[in-house]
Amino acid sequence: MKSSRFLNESQTALVKQSWPMIVSNGFWTSFYTNLFKRSPSYQLQFDRFAHVPFEELESNVHFLAHSVRTGFAFNTAIELLETPDELHKILVDLGAKHRKFRLTAEHFEVNINKKKKKSSKTFCEEKNTVIYWFDFSNSGYY
């Protein structure tokens, strides 16, 4: 399938430039703990740490490993923004992996909304690039 770019060159550059600001140390751990705090049932989707007490998550090796994998997935997606065919293949594969856990688009809606809130706060203060993160969030790739 031939994919087209969904961000122009300037938008892609802004996403790549601003990405390090959003993913400071501990970002993905905080992302998931905040998600589970807001929606505790989501933790049950993760077999390896589904029943780990909330206050012990940040020291659980499986939780930490998943947080790192999430970071790698996003880093890969951002690195491939300029090669949409490769990005498409990676994201289709990622979607297939998530489908085997019976996850649907609705499961990710809370993630998108959470990311928008974080992005809005961060990027309104930093170079006003939030609009490009919204475009990326709503592109159909995520």
N, CA, C and O atoms as CSV, one atom per row, in Angstrom:
chain,resi,resn,atom,element,x,y,z
A,1,MET,N,N,0.838,-1.179,0.000
A,1,MET,CA,C,0.000,0.000,0.000
A,1,MET,C,C,0.883,1.241,0.000
A,1,MET,O,O,1.797,1.355,0.816
A,2,LYS,N,N,0.618,2.153,-0.894
A,2,LYS,CA,C,1.366,3.403,-0.962
A,2,LYS,C,C,0.759,4.376,0.038
A,2,LYS,O,O,-0.421,4.716,-0.050
A,3,SER,N,N,1.568,4.819,0.980
A,3,SER,CA,C,1.123,5.770,1.991
A,3,SER,C,C,1.607,7.157,1.615
A,3,SER,O,O,2.620,7.308,0.933
A,4,SER,N,N,0.886,8.159,2.058
A,4,SER,CA,C,1.330,9.522,1.815
A,4,SER,C,C,1.680,10.174,3.143
A,4,SER,O,O,1.231,9.746,4.206
A,5,ARG,N,N,2.480,11.202,3.056
A,5,ARG,CA,C,2.830,11.932,4.277
A,5,ARG,C,C,1.587,12.618,4.799
A,5,ARG,O,O,0.775,13.131,4.028
A,6,PHE,N,N,1.445,12.623,6.101
A,6,PHE,CA,C,0.291,13.288,6.692
A,6,PHE,C,C,0.701,14.568,7.398
A,6,PHE,O,O,-0.157,15.317,7.866
A,7,LEU,N,N,1.995,14.830,7.482
A,7,LEU,CA,C,2.522,16.093,7.984
A,7,LEU,C,C,3.462,16.651,6.922
A,7,LEU,O,O,4.186,15.898,6.271
A,8,ASN,N,N,3.451,17.956,6.751
A,8,ASN,CA,C,4.401,18.526,5.797
A,8,ASN,C,C,5.794,18.574,6.430
A,8,ASN,O,O,5.962,18.224,7.598
A,9,GLU,N,N,6.788,19.007,5.656
A,9,GLU,CA,C,8.172,18.987,6.150
A,9,GLU,C,C,8.352,19.839,7.399
A,9,GLU,O,O,9.060,19.445,8.325
A,10,SER,N,N,7.723,20.988,7.426
A,10,SER,CA,C,7.843,21.884,8.578
A,10,SER,C,C,7.213,21.267,9.828
A,10,SER,O,O,7.782,21.330,10.917
A,11,GLN,N,N,6.040,20.675,9.657
A,11,GLN,CA,C,5.369,20.024,10.784
A,11,GLN,C,C,6.193,18.841,11.292
A,11,GLN,O,O,6.339,18.651,12.500
A,12,THR,N,N,6.727,18.052,10.367
A,12,THR,CA,C,7.559,16.908,10.749
A,12,THR,C,C,8.772,17.376,11.545
A,12,THR,O,O,9.124,16.777,12.561
A,13,ALA,N,N,9.402,18.437,11.083
A,13,ALA,CA,C,10.568,18.970,11.797
A,13,ALA,C,C,10.187,19.426,13.202
A,13,ALA,O,O,10.935,19.195,14.152
A,14,LEU,N,N,9.032,20.069,13.342
A,14,LEU,CA,C,8.597,20.522,14.665
A,14,LEU,C,C,8.302,19.351,15.595
A,14,LEU,O,O,8.630,19.399,16.781
A,15,VAL,N,N,7.684,18.302,15.061
A,15,VAL,CA,C,7.414,17.122,15.889
A,15,VAL,C,C,8.734,16.515,16.353
A,15,VAL,O,O,8.905,16.212,17.533
A,16,LYS,N,N,9.664,16.340,15.420
A,16,LYS,CA,C,10.952,15.735,15.779
A,16,LYS,C,C,11.733,16.608,16.763
A,16,LYS,O,O,12.371,16.098,17.684
A,17,GLN,N,N,11.676,17.912,16.561
A,17,GLN,CA,C,12.390,18.832,17.448
A,17,GLN,C,C,11.763,18.860,18.841
A,17,GLN,O,O,12.484,18.944,19.835
A,18,SER,N,N,10.455,18.792,18.928
A,18,SER,CA,C,9.771,18.926,20.219
A,18,SER,C,C,9.651,17.600,20.972
A,18,SER,O,O,9.403,17.597,22.178
A,19,TRP,N,N,9.824,16.486,20.279
A,19,TRP,CA,C,9.670,15.168,20.906
A,19,TRP,C,C,10.501,15.017,22.180
A,19,TRP,O,O,9.970,14.547,23.185
A,20,PRO,N,N,11.774,15.393,22.182
A,20,PRO,CA,C,12.554,15.231,23.419
A,20,PRO,C,C,11.980,16.004,24.613
A,20,PRO,O,O,12.176,15.601,25.759
A,21,MET,N,N,11.278,17.102,24.353
A,21,MET,CA,C,10.674,17.861,25.454
A,21,MET,C,C,9.554,17.085,26.128
A,21,MET,O,O,9.322,17.225,27.329
A,22,ILE,N,N,8.868,16.272,25.350
A,22,ILE,CA,C,7.729,15.541,25.912
A,22,ILE,C,C,8.159,14.271,26.616
A,22,ILE,O,O,7.515,13.857,27.580
A,23,VAL,N,N,9.216,13.650,26.167
A,23,VAL,CA,C,9.600,12.347,26.710
A,23,VAL,C,C,10.807,12.424,27.631
A,23,VAL,O,O,11.791,11.705,27.461
A,24,SER,N,N,10.708,13.286,28.581
A,24,SER,CA,C,11.769,13.365,29.576
A,24,SER,C,C,11.823,12.053,30.351
A,24,SER,O,O,10.933,11.213,30.222
A,25,ASN,N,N,12.854,11.884,31.142
A,25,ASN,CA,C,12.991,10.663,31.946
A,25,ASN,C,C,11.725,10.396,32.742
A,25,ASN,O,O,11.182,11.290,33.391
A,26,GLY,N,N,11.275,9.186,32.684
A,26,GLY,CA,C,10.104,8.787,33.452
A,26,GLY,C,C,8.777,9.120,32.805
A,26,GLY,O,O,7.728,8.866,33.397
A,27,PHE,N,N,8.790,9.683,31.601
A,27,PHE,CA,C,7.530,10.077,30.965
A,27,PHE,C,C,6.569,8.903,30.814
A,27,PHE,O,O,5.402,9.008,31.193
A,28,TRP,N,N,7.051,7.775,30.257
A,28,TRP,CA,C,6.142,6.663,29.971
A,28,TRP,C,C,5.662,5.981,31.243
A,28,TRP,O,O,4.531,5.497,31.289
A,29,THR,N,N,6.483,5.934,32.257
A,29,THR,CA,C,6.038,5.406,33.544
A,29,THR,C,C,4.918,6.284,34.089
A,29,THR,O,O,3.892,5.781,34.547
A,30,SER,N,N,5.118,7.592,34.037
A,30,SER,CA,C,4.083,8.528,34.490
A,30,SER,C,C,2.836,8.433,33.625
A,30,SER,O,O,1.714,8.497,34.127
A,31,PHE,N,N,3.040,8.280,32.322
A,31,PHE,CA,C,1.905,8.156,31.405
A,31,PHE,C,C,0.995,7.007,31.835
A,31,PHE,O,O,-0.216,7.178,31.976
A,32,TYR,N,N,1.599,5.830,32.043
A,32,TYR,CA,C,0.792,4.664,32.412
A,32,TYR,C,C,0.227,4.762,33.825
A,32,TYR,O,O,-0.916,4.364,34.048
A,33,THR,N,N,0.988,5.277,34.778
A,33,THR,CA,C,0.425,5.384,36.135
A,33,THR,C,C,-0.732,6.370,36.146
A,33,THR,O,O,-1.730,6.136,36.828
A,34,ASN,N,N,-0.621,7.465,35.409
A,34,ASN,CA,C,-1.741,8.409,35.319
A,34,ASN,C,C,-2.940,7.789,34.608
A,34,ASN,O,O,-4.085,8.005,35.005
A,35,LEU,N,N,-2.673,7.021,33.559
A,35,LEU,CA,C,-3.751,6.331,32.847
A,35,LEU,C,C,-4.480,5.369,33.776
A,35,LEU,O,O,-5.710,5.353,33.811
A,36,PHE,N,N,-3.737,4.574,34.521
A,36,PHE,CA,C,-4.352,3.583,35.410
A,36,PHE,C,C,-5.040,4.250,36.597
A,36,PHE,O,O,-6.013,3.720,37.134
A,37,LYS,N,N,-4.541,5.392,36.998
A,37,LYS,CA,C,-5.197,6.130,38.079
A,37,LYS,C,C,-6.558,6.641,37.596
A,37,LYS,O,O,-7.545,6.576,38.328
A,38,ARG,N,N,-6.602,7.147,36.364
A,38,ARG,CA,C,-7.848,7.669,35.786
A,38,ARG,C,C,-8.798,6.556,35.372
A,38,ARG,O,O,-10.015,6.698,35.495
A,39,SER,N,N,-8.251,5.455,34.886
A,39,SER,CA,C,-9.059,4.345,34.366
A,39,SER,C,C,-8.462,3.030,34.863
A,39,SER,O,O,-7.772,2.346,34.107
A,40,PRO,N,N,-8.716,2.665,36.123
A,40,PRO,CA,C,-8.092,1.470,36.714
A,40,PRO,C,C,-8.327,0.184,35.923
A,40,PRO,O,O,-7.485,-0.714,35.951
A,41,SER,N,N,-9.440,0.080,35.228
A,41,SER,CA,C,-9.720,-1.148,34.473
A,41,SER,C,C,-8.709,-1.374,33.346
A,41,SER,O,O,-8.533,-2.510,32.904
A,42,TYR,N,N,-8.048,-0.326,32.876
A,42,TYR,CA,C,-7.066,-0.486,31.811
A,42,TYR,C,C,-5.870,-1.312,32.254
A,42,TYR,O,O,-5.261,-2.007,31.441
A,43,GLN,N,N,-5.534,-1.245,33.518
A,43,GLN,CA,C,-4.398,-2.035,34.009
A,43,GLN,C,C,-4.660,-3.525,33.809
A,43,GLN,O,O,-3.724,-4.299,33.609
A,44,LEU,N,N,-5.917,-3.925,33.860
A,44,LEU,CA,C,-6.272,-5.342,33.698
A,44,LEU,C,C,-5.990,-5.860,32.289
A,44,LEU,O,O,-5.969,-7.071,32.071
A,45,GLN,N,N,-5.775,-4.965,31.337
A,45,GLN,CA,C,-5.455,-5.370,29.962
A,45,GLN,C,C,-4.022,-5.899,29.840
A,45,GLN,O,O,-3.663,-6.488,28.820
A,46,PHE,N,N,-3.213,-5.691,30.864
A,46,PHE,CA,C,-1.798,-6.054,30.828
A,46,PHE,C,C,-1.561,-7.240,31.755
A,46,PHE,O,O,-1.365,-7.064,32.957
A,47,ASP,N,N,-1.579,-8.442,31.197
A,47,ASP,CA,C,-1.493,-9.665,31.997
A,47,ASP,C,C,-0.337,-9.673,32.989
A,47,ASP,O,O,-0.501,-10.111,34.128
A,48,ARG,N,N,0.807,-9.203,32.576
A,48,ARG,CA,C,2.006,-9.330,33.419
A,48,ARG,C,C,2.008,-8.414,34.638
A,48,ARG,O,O,2.770,-8.635,35.578
A,49,PHE,N,N,1.168,-7.397,34.628
A,49,PHE,CA,C,1.087,-6.540,35.821
A,49,PHE,C,C,-0.352,-6.116,36.119
A,49,PHE,O,O,-0.596,-5.094,36.759
A,50,ALA,N,N,-1.294,-6.926,35.638
A,50,ALA,CA,C,-2.718,-6.624,35.834
A,50,ALA,C,C,-3.100,-6.523,37.302
A,50,ALA,O,O,-3.910,-5.675,37.675
A,51,HIS,N,N,-2.535,-7.364,38.122
A,51,HIS,CA,C,-2.941,-7.419,39.532
A,51,HIS,C,C,-1.861,-6.929,40.490
A,51,HIS,O,O,-1.919,-7.185,41.693
A,52,VAL,N,N,-0.891,-6.232,39.952
A,52,VAL,CA,C,0.129,-5.618,40.807
A,52,VAL,C,C,-0.515,-4.400,41.467
A,52,VAL,O,O,-1.116,-3.576,40.777
A,53,PRO,N,N,-0.400,-4.273,42.774
A,53,PRO,CA,C,-0.977,-3.091,43.432
A,53,PRO,C,C,-0.430,-1.803,42.812
A,53,PRO,O,O,0.755,-1.702,42.492
A,54,PHE,N,N,-1.305,-0.842,42.654
A,54,PHE,CA,C,-0.951,0.413,41.989
A,54,PHE,C,C,0.336,1.017,42.548
A,54,PHE,O,O,1.198,1.461,41.789
A,55,GLU,N,N,0.461,1.034,43.859
A,55,GLU,CA,C,1.628,1.667,44.486
A,55,GLU,C,C,2.928,0.893,44.246
A,55,GLU,O,O,4.008,1.405,44.542
A,56,GLU,N,N,2.841,-0.326,43.717
A,56,GLU,CA,C,4.039,-1.126,43.427
A,56,GLU,C,C,4.401,-1.145,41.940
A,56,GLU,O,O,5.421,-1.719,41.558
A,57,LEU,N,N,3.581,-0.529,41.112
A,57,LEU,CA,C,3.814,-0.582,39.669
A,57,LEU,C,C,5.194,-0.056,39.275
A,57,LEU,O,O,5.890,-0.681,38.475
A,58,GLU,N,N,5.584,1.066,39.823
A,58,GLU,CA,C,6.829,1.702,39.387
A,58,GLU,C,C,8.084,0.907,39.736
A,58,GLU,O,O,9.182,1.251,39.297
A,59,SER,N,N,7.925,-0.153,40.524
A,59,SER,CA,C,9.074,-1.020,40.811
A,59,SER,C,C,8.897,-2.408,40.192
A,59,SER,O,O,9.707,-3.302,40.437
A,60,ASN,N,N,7.851,-2.592,39.397
A,60,ASN,CA,C,7.581,-3.879,38.765
A,60,ASN,C,C,8.327,-3.968,37.433
A,60,ASN,O,O,8.160,-3.109,36.567
A,61,VAL,N,N,9.138,-4.993,37.274
A,61,VAL,CA,C,9.979,-5.129,36.087
A,61,VAL,C,C,9.149,-5.224,34.802
A,61,VAL,O,O,9.562,-4.697,33.769
A,62,HIS,N,N,8.000,-5.879,34.846
A,62,HIS,CA,C,7.167,-6.015,33.643
A,62,HIS,C,C,6.533,-4.677,33.257
A,62,HIS,O,O,6.439,-4.343,32.076
A,63,PHE,N,N,6.105,-3.926,34.253
A,63,PHE,CA,C,5.542,-2.598,34.009
A,63,PHE,C,C,6.606,-1.675,33.413
A,63,PHE,O,O,6.353,-0.967,32.438
A,64,LEU,N,N,7.787,-1.692,34.005
A,64,LEU,CA,C,8.868,-0.844,33.510
A,64,LEU,C,C,9.277,-1.242,32.092
A,64,LEU,O,O,9.545,-0.378,31.256
A,65,ALA,N,N,9.325,-2.538,31.823
A,65,ALA,CA,C,9.684,-3.007,30.479
A,65,ALA,C,C,8.651,-2.559,29.453
A,65,ALA,O,O,9.009,-2.153,28.348
A,66,HIS,N,N,7.372,-2.631,29.814
A,66,HIS,CA,C,6.331,-2.190,28.880
A,66,HIS,C,C,6.445,-0.686,28.625
A,66,HIS,O,O,6.267,-0.230,27.495
A,67,SER,N,N,6.736,0.069,29.660
A,67,SER,CA,C,6.916,1.513,29.497
A,67,SER,C,C,8.053,1.815,28.525
A,67,SER,O,O,7.930,2.700,27.678
A,68,VAL,N,N,9.153,1.085,28.647
A,68,VAL,CA,C,10.296,1.269,27.749
A,68,VAL,C,C,9.910,0.895,26.319
A,68,VAL,O,O,10.259,1.609,25.379
A,69,ARG,N,N,9.193,-0.220,26.145
A,69,ARG,CA,C,8.769,-0.636,24.796
A,69,ARG,C,C,7.865,0.414,24.154
A,69,ARG,O,O,7.965,0.675,22.955
A,70,THR,N,N,6.984,1.014,24.952
A,70,THR,CA,C,6.118,2.071,24.424
A,70,THR,C,C,6.969,3.231,23.920
A,70,THR,O,O,6.726,3.770,22.840
A,71,GLY,N,N,7.960,3.604,24.706
A,71,GLY,CA,C,8.863,4.678,24.282
A,71,GLY,C,C,9.574,4.351,22.985
A,71,GLY,O,O,9.679,5.205,22.104
A,72,PHE,N,N,10.066,3.122,22.856
A,72,PHE,CA,C,10.728,2.701,21.617
A,72,PHE,C,C,9.766,2.770,20.430
A,72,PHE,O,O,10.155,3.198,19.343
A,73,ALA,N,N,8.522,2.354,20.631
A,73,ALA,CA,C,7.539,2.385,19.544
A,73,ALA,C,C,7.296,3.820,19.071
A,73,ALA,O,O,7.269,4.087,17.869
A,74,PHE,N,N,7.122,4.729,20.012
A,74,PHE,CA,C,6.917,6.127,19.628
A,74,PHE,C,C,8.163,6.710,18.975
A,74,PHE,O,O,8.062,7.429,17.981
A,75,ASN,N,N,9.326,6.410,19.517
A,75,ASN,CA,C,10.569,6.898,18.907
A,75,ASN,C,C,10.688,6.413,17.470
A,75,ASN,O,O,11.061,7.177,16.579
A,76,THR,N,N,10.371,5.145,17.246
A,76,THR,CA,C,10.428,4.584,15.893
A,76,THR,C,C,9.455,5.300,14.973
A,76,THR,O,O,9.811,5.665,13.853
A,77,ALA,N,N,8.227,5.503,15.439
A,77,ALA,CA,C,7.223,6.189,14.619
A,77,ALA,C,C,7.696,7.588,14.237
A,77,ALA,O,O,7.547,8.008,13.089
A,78,ILE,N,N,8.251,8.288,15.175
A,78,ILE,CA,C,8.697,9.651,14.896
A,78,ILE,C,C,9.893,9.653,13.952
A,78,ILE,O,O,9.996,10.526,13.090
A,79,GLU,N,N,10.784,8.702,14.100
A,79,GLU,CA,C,11.922,8.608,13.183
A,79,GLU,C,C,11.468,8.289,11.758
A,79,GLU,O,O,12.137,8.665,10.796
A,80,LEU,N,N,10.347,7.605,11.621
A,80,LEU,CA,C,9.868,7.190,10.297
A,80,LEU,C,C,8.842,8.144,9.692
A,80,LEU,O,O,8.239,7.821,8.669
A,81,LEU,N,N,8.634,9.298,10.291
A,81,LEU,CA,C,7.646,10.241,9.765
A,81,LEU,C,C,7.908,10.616,8.311
A,81,LEU,O,O,6.967,10.884,7.563
A,82,GLU,N,N,9.157,10.638,7.909
A,82,GLU,CA,C,9.499,11.030,6.541
A,82,GLU,C,C,9.448,9.862,5.557
A,82,GLU,O,O,9.630,10.056,4.355
A,83,THR,N,N,9.201,8.658,6.056
A,83,THR,CA,C,9.085,7.480,5.193
A,83,THR,C,C,7.757,6.785,5.500
A,83,THR,O,O,7.724,5.770,6.197
A,84,PRO,N,N,6.670,7.339,4.975
A,84,PRO,CA,C,5.341,6.860,5.350
A,84,PRO,C,C,5.077,5.388,5.058
A,84,PRO,O,O,4.327,4.753,5.799
A,85,ASP,N,N,5.662,4.826,4.010
A,85,ASP,CA,C,5.430,3.402,3.744
A,85,ASP,C,C,6.012,2.536,4.858
A,85,ASP,O,O,5.377,1.581,5.305
A,86,GLU,N,N,7.221,2.874,5.303
A,86,GLU,CA,C,7.830,2.124,6.405
A,86,GLU,C,C,7.048,2.328,7.699
A,86,GLU,O,O,6.818,1.380,8.450
A,87,LEU,N,N,6.644,3.566,7.954
A,87,LEU,CA,C,5.858,3.869,9.148
A,87,LEU,C,C,4.552,3.081,9.133
A,87,LEU,O,O,4.142,2.520,10.149
A,88,HIS,N,N,3.915,3.048,7.988
A,88,HIS,CA,C,2.653,2.315,7.855
A,88,HIS,C,C,2.843,0.835,8.197
A,88,HIS,O,O,2.044,0.260,8.936
A,89,LYS,N,N,3.900,0.220,7.660
A,89,LYS,CA,C,4.156,-1.204,7.941
A,89,LYS,C,C,4.357,-1.451,9.434
A,89,LYS,O,O,3.800,-2.395,9.996
A,90,ILE,N,N,5.146,-0.608,10.062
A,90,ILE,CA,C,5.419,-0.756,11.501
A,90,ILE,C,C,4.128,-0.625,12.303
A,90,ILE,O,O,3.879,-1.412,13.216
A,91,LEU,N,N,3.315,0.360,11.967
A,91,LEU,CA,C,2.093,0.595,12.739
A,91,LEU,C,C,1.020,-0.459,12.475
A,91,LEU,O,O,0.243,-0.789,13.371
A,92,VAL,N,N,0.971,-0.985,11.262
A,92,VAL,CA,C,0.049,-2.095,10.984
A,92,VAL,C,C,0.445,-3.306,11.820
A,92,VAL,O,O,-0.411,-3.976,12.398
A,93,ASP,N,N,1.743,-3.584,11.883
A,93,ASP,CA,C,2.240,-4.688,12.707
A,93,ASP,C,C,1.910,-4.462,14.185
A,93,ASP,O,O,1.481,-5.384,14.877
A,94,LEU,N,N,2.109,-3.254,14.654
A,94,LEU,CA,C,1.790,-2.925,16.046
A,94,LEU,C,C,0.294,-3.108,16.316
A,94,LEU,O,O,-0.095,-3.620,17.365
A,95,GLY,N,N,-0.530,-2.688,15.370
A,95,GLY,CA,C,-1.976,-2.878,15.508
A,95,GLY,C,C,-2.351,-4.348,15.575
A,95,GLY,O,O,-3.203,-4.738,16.372
A,96,ALA,N,N,-1.716,-5.168,14.739
A,96,ALA,CA,C,-1.993,-6.609,14.751
A,96,ALA,C,C,-1.616,-7.217,16.099
A,96,ALA,O,O,-2.333,-8.067,16.628
A,97,LYS,N,N,-0.495,-6.780,16.647
A,97,LYS,CA,C,-0.081,-7.293,17.959
A,97,LYS,C,C,-1.087,-6.911,19.041
A,97,LYS,O,O,-1.361,-7.705,19.942
A,98,HIS,N,N,-1.628,-5.719,18.959
A,98,HIS,CA,C,-2.600,-5.288,19.964
A,98,HIS,C,C,-3.958,-5.972,19.768
A,98,HIS,O,O,-4.672,-6.210,20.742
A,99,ARG,N,N,-4.317,-6.287,18.527
A,99,ARG,CA,C,-5.597,-6.966,18.286
A,99,ARG,C,C,-5.639,-8.345,18.928
A,99,ARG,O,O,-6.705,-8.797,19.347
A,100,LYS,N,N,-4.500,-9.021,19.013
A,100,LYS,CA,C,-4.513,-10.354,19.625
A,100,LYS,C,C,-4.866,-10.277,21.107
A,100,LYS,O,O,-5.232,-11.283,21.715
A,101,PHE,N,N,-4.758,-9.090,21.685
A,101,PHE,CA,C,-5.182,-8.889,23.076
A,101,PHE,C,C,-6.613,-8.346,23.143
A,101,PHE,O,O,-7.084,-7.919,24.198
A,102,ARG,N,N,-7.284,-8.374,22.001
A,102,ARG,CA,C,-8.671,-7.904,21.863
A,102,ARG,C,C,-8.824,-6.421,22.211
A,102,ARG,O,O,-9.841,-6.001,22.763
A,103,LEU,N,N,-7.814,-5.653,21.883
A,103,LEU,CA,C,-7.905,-4.211,22.088
A,103,LEU,C,C,-8.528,-3.582,20.853
A,103,LEU,O,O,-8.276,-4.012,19.727
A,104,THR,N,N,-9.332,-2.577,21.074
A,104,THR,CA,C,-10.021,-1.889,19.986
A,104,THR,C,C,-9.612,-0.419,19.981
A,104,THR,O,O,-8.896,0.041,20.871
A,105,ALA,N,N,-10.070,0.302,18.979
A,105,ALA,CA,C,-9.781,1.739,18.902
A,105,ALA,C,C,-10.270,2.468,20.146
A,105,ALA,O,O,-9.642,3.428,20.592
A,106,GLU,N,N,-11.381,2.019,20.702
A,106,GLU,CA,C,-11.927,2.669,21.899
A,106,GLU,C,C,-10.956,2.598,23.075
A,106,GLU,O,O,-10.900,3.516,23.894
A,107,HIS,N,N,-10.200,1.522,23.157
A,107,HIS,CA,C,-9.220,1.413,24.237
A,107,HIS,C,C,-8.164,2.518,24.142
A,107,HIS,O,O,-7.598,2.935,25.152
A,108,PHE,N,N,-7.912,2.977,22.936
A,108,PHE,CA,C,-6.868,3.972,22.745
A,108,PHE,C,C,-7.386,5.400,22.832
A,108,PHE,O,O,-6.591,6.337,22.918
A,109,GLU,N,N,-8.695,5.583,22.811
A,109,GLU,CA,C,-9.253,6.931,22.894
A,109,GLU,C,C,-8.797,7.644,24.153
A,109,GLU,O,O,-8.417,8.814,24.095
A,110,VAL,N,N,-8.828,6.966,25.285
A,110,VAL,CA,C,-8.390,7.602,26.527
A,110,VAL,C,C,-6.914,7.971,26.442
A,110,VAL,O,O,-6.501,8.972,27.028
A,111,ASN,N,N,-6.113,7.191,25.730
A,111,ASN,CA,C,-4.698,7.516,25.552
A,111,ASN,C,C,-4.531,8.782,24.726
A,111,ASN,O,O,-3.734,9.654,25.073
A,112,ILE,N,N,-5.276,8.883,23.644
A,112,ILE,CA,C,-5.182,10.062,22.789
A,112,ILE,C,C,-5.592,11.301,23.566
A,112,ILE,O,O,-4.915,12.328,23.506
A,113,ASN,N,N,-6.692,11.212,24.293
A,113,ASN,CA,C,-7.143,12.361,25.069
A,113,ASN,C,C,-6.120,12.745,26.124
A,113,ASN,O,O,-5.885,13.931,26.354
A,114,LYS,N,N,-5.514,11.767,26.763
A,114,LYS,CA,C,-4.486,12.023,27.776
A,114,LYS,C,C,-3.289,12.709,27.131
A,114,LYS,O,O,-2.755,13.675,27.676
A,115,LYS,N,N,-2.868,12.209,25.969
A,115,LYS,CA,C,-1.704,12.786,25.294
A,115,LYS,C,C,-1.987,14.227,24.881
A,115,LYS,O,O,-1.112,15.086,24.981
A,116,LYS,N,N,-3.210,14.493,24.418
A,116,LYS,CA,C,-3.551,15.855,24.025
A,116,LYS,C,C,-3.463,16.800,25.210
A,116,LYS,O,O,-2.946,17.909,25.078
A,117,LYS,N,N,-3.965,16.377,26.373
A,117,LYS,CA,C,-3.889,17.240,27.554
A,117,LYS,C,C,-2.438,17.540,27.892
A,117,LYS,O,O,-2.086,18.694,28.133
A,118,LYS,N,N,-1.598,16.528,27.911
A,118,LYS,CA,C,-0.176,16.700,28.223
A,118,LYS,C,C,0.481,17.569,27.156
A,118,LYS,O,O,1.245,18.478,27.479
A,119,SER,N,N,0.188,17.295,25.895
A,119,SER,CA,C,0.792,18.056,24.814
A,119,SER,C,C,0.388,19.514,24.892
A,119,SER,O,O,1.226,20.405,24.749
A,120,SER,N,N,-0.873,19.757,25.114
A,120,SER,CA,C,-1.363,21.120,25.158
A,120,SER,C,C,-0.626,21.922,26.220
A,120,SER,O,O,-0.175,23.038,25.962
A,121,LYS,N,N,-0.507,21.363,27.390
A,121,LYS,CA,C,0.172,22.050,28.490
A,121,LYS,C,C,1.641,22.291,28.144
A,121,LYS,O,O,2.155,23.392,28.341
A,122,THR,N,N,2.295,21.294,27.645
A,122,THR,CA,C,3.721,21.406,27.367
A,122,THR,C,C,3.999,22.355,26.210
A,122,THR,O,O,4.856,23.232,26.317
A,123,PHE,N,N,3.287,22.187,25.117
A,123,PHE,CA,C,3.658,22.903,23.910
A,123,PHE,C,C,3.060,24.288,23.799
A,123,PHE,O,O,3.553,25.096,23.013
A,124,CYS,N,N,2.031,24.592,24.543
A,124,CYS,CA,C,1.594,25.981,24.567
A,124,CYS,C,C,2.665,26.823,25.249
A,124,CYS,O,O,2.818,28.009,24.959
A,125,GLU,N,N,3.396,26.200,26.148
A,125,GLU,CA,C,4.494,26.891,26.815
A,125,GLU,C,C,5.766,26.830,25.975
A,125,GLU,O,O,6.631,27.694,26.118
A,126,GLU,N,N,5.901,25.847,25.117
A,126,GLU,CA,C,7.132,25.619,24.356
A,126,GLU,C,C,6.880,25.755,22.856
A,126,GLU,O,O,6.486,24.789,22.202
A,127,LYS,N,N,7.101,26.932,22.317
A,127,LYS,CA,C,7.094,27.178,20.872
A,127,LYS,C,C,5.756,26.945,20.195
A,127,LYS,O,O,5.702,26.914,18.966
A,128,ASN,N,N,4.690,26.784,20.932
A,128,ASN,CA,C,3.349,26.697,20.357
A,128,ASN,C,C,3.221,25.634,19.268
A,128,ASN,O,O,2.539,25.868,18.270
A,129,THR,N,N,3.843,24.500,19.427
A,129,THR,CA,C,3.806,23.465,18.392
A,129,THR,C,C,2.735,22.415,18.636
A,129,THR,O,O,2.724,21.380,17.969
A,130,VAL,N,N,1.852,22.657,19.564
A,130,VAL,CA,C,0.852,21.653,19.912
A,130,VAL,C,C,-0.003,21.232,18.723
A,130,VAL,O,O,-0.414,20.074,18.647
A,131,ILE,N,N,-0.276,22.133,17.806
A,131,ILE,CA,C,-1.136,21.793,16.670
A,131,ILE,C,C,-0.559,20.634,15.868
A,131,ILE,O,O,-1.319,19.822,15.340
A,132,TYR,N,N,0.740,20.535,15.764
A,132,TYR,CA,C,1.348,19.448,15.009
A,132,TYR,C,C,1.219,18.130,15.744
A,132,TYR,O,O,1.101,17.078,15.117
A,133,TRP,N,N,1.240,18.176,17.076
A,133,TRP,CA,C,1.018,16.959,17.849
A,133,TRP,C,C,-0.420,16.505,17.703
A,133,TRP,O,O,-0.686,15.304,17.649
A,134,PHE,N,N,-1.366,17.458,17.636
A,134,PHE,CA,C,-2.761,17.077,17.420
A,134,PHE,C,C,-2.911,16.431,16.051
A,134,PHE,O,O,-3.600,15.420,15.909
A,135,ASP,N,N,-2.267,17.014,15.044
A,135,ASP,CA,C,-2.322,16.427,13.708
A,135,ASP,C,C,-1.771,15.007,13.727
A,135,ASP,O,O,-2.353,14.106,13.123
A,136,PHE,N,N,-0.654,14.804,14.417
A,136,PHE,CA,C,-0.048,13.481,14.518
A,136,PHE,C,C,-0.985,12.527,15.243
A,136,PHE,O,O,-1.146,11.380,14.826
A,137,SER,N,N,-1.607,12.989,16.329
A,137,SER,CA,C,-2.521,12.142,17.104
A,137,SER,C,C,-3.721,11.712,16.285
A,137,SER,O,O,-4.193,10.582,16.411
A,138,ASN,N,N,-4.210,12.601,15.456
A,138,ASN,CA,C,-5.446,12.341,14.722
A,138,ASN,C,C,-5.209,11.854,13.307
A,138,ASN,O,O,-6.146,11.794,12.511
A,139,SER,N,N,-3.985,11.508,12.980
A,139,SER,CA,C,-3.626,11.183,11.608
A,139,SER,C,C,-4.156,9.839,11.123
A,139,SER,O,O,-4.167,9.572,9.921
A,140,GLY,N,N,-4.591,9.001,12.043
A,140,GLY,CA,C,-4.983,7.659,11.637
A,140,GLY,C,C,-3.862,6.663,11.818
A,140,GLY,O,O,-4.090,5.454,11.781
A,141,TYR,N,N,-2.653,7.158,12.011
A,141,TYR,CA,C,-1.528,6.276,12.271
A,141,TYR,C,C,-1.488,5.871,13.721
A,141,TYR,O,O,-1.049,4.767,14.044
A,142,TYR,N,N,-1.937,6.741,14.602
A,142,TYR,CA,C,-1.876,6.465,16.037
A,142,TYR,C,C,-3.231,6.061,16.536
A,142,TYR,O,O,-3.394,5.785,17.724
